[in-house]
Amino acid sequence: MNKPIIVFALLFLVSTFSVSAQSKNGFWDKDRATTKEIVVSARDRIVVKTEDLPLGTTEIVYRITLLSENQEMASSLVSVLKSIPDPSGISQGSAGAVFLLSKVSGYDKCKYAIFSSEKASSDYVGSGETSRACLFQNNPVNKDAKRISIGKTTCFNADSEALWFAFESKNWIMNQKIVLEVVPWVDAKLSRGWSKENKKTVIDLCKSSDFAQLMVNSDDFCLCVLDKFEKENTFKEFQDMLAIEKSKDFKDYGNTCLTEKPNNKTILNGIRKDAATHFKNKKYNVAIDLLTIGVIDNGNASILDYNSLATYYLYSKQYEKALKAINKGIELDDSELRLQLNLAHYFMLTNQFGKAKTLHKKYQSQNITAKTGWKAQAKTDIQEFKKAGIQSDDLDKILEVLGK
């Protein structure tokens, strides 16, 4: 193989490693990595704080290397991690740990401990106390490398702003030179700041909105709104919004959740169910508002939605609005007999007995659904009107037409 081909192959491999070191799930944050060269006096203890851990840190990889005088590192930990696309590539047995270890080290050795608070680390400097250490290496080493999962233990938790590395020199005569390298792995999703508590903030605000208050169960709707906020904003950006900006986004995202198809099917069916529940509980105006705002105004109304709305208007004695809803449904399909039956009810309740009688005579031998006949449903509806306190001289007359 000639030299140009070899060079090209090497460049290709380097390029591939660089790309693979980044994942759609996250990235090694080289810009906020810690690289410090520390000099520890003979038989002394010292504490070194890492750079602040970026939001969304779920793993860290660290490397400790003790160097002899004038010795330099062969390669940085950041450069080593370029070929590892995510932390899972490190914990593949002993090979991963060897891969991370420095190619150089001196003869000096040290003990070290890792703390998640400055107070605990300062106690170590004074007394050598390690009971509060998250990790303690009691056997002196001249180099070491490990991966730590943040949030998997009570010590290394997601709220830790940084880590404190404490070193104890085992050279009784000379100073030691220690190189500490710490590289955080940042989860792309968590780095946006949407923790469980922060998500709950948006959910609670959504549930307190006027529209959500109309619903019996607003979970699906508010989860949809939360999803929009998560995609469009980091939590910090959400926090920095003015109240008027948040209100506008809540309204816009809410409208989107009600108009997206077919993603909104579950939400719309929930609204229909909740409106029916309000109607059953005689909260007619709430049922009307919920069905109108949640379904009809967003262009999602079916024929049966107009029929339900007409029913709610009839029971609330808003007869002309009921007629308007009936006519809109009939424009979509004039063969839907449930609408025709509500039209007959409208005529009956507005003293238009002749028109009501005509419709009953026309359809009374037909079924309005596969299992329910027109005549049976009409009789049931009239009894329900009476129970609801709706009075009309024509109710009994229509019962006579239907045949008691």
Buried (B, 14 or more C-beta within 10 A) or exposed (E): EEEEEEEEEEEEEEEEBEEBBBBEBBBBBBEBBBBBEBEBEEEBBBBBBBBEBBBBBBBBBBBBBBBEEEBEBEEBBBEBBBBBBBBBBBEEEEEBBEBBBBEBBBEBBBBBBBBBBEEBBBBBBEEEEBEBBBBBBEEBBBBBBBBBEBBEEEBBEBEBEBBBBBBBBBBEEEEBBBBBBBBBBBBEEBBBBBBEEBBEBBBEBBBEBEBBEBBBEBBBBBBBBBBBBBEEBBBEEBEEBEEEEBEEBBBEBBBBBBBBEEEBEEBBEBBBEBBBBBBEEEBBEBBBBBBBBBBBEBEBBBBEBBBBBBBBBBBBEBBEBBBBBBBBBBEEEEEBBBBBBBBBBBBBBBEBBEBBBBBBEEBBEEBBEEEEBBBBBBBEBBEEBEEBEBEBEBBEBBBEBBEE
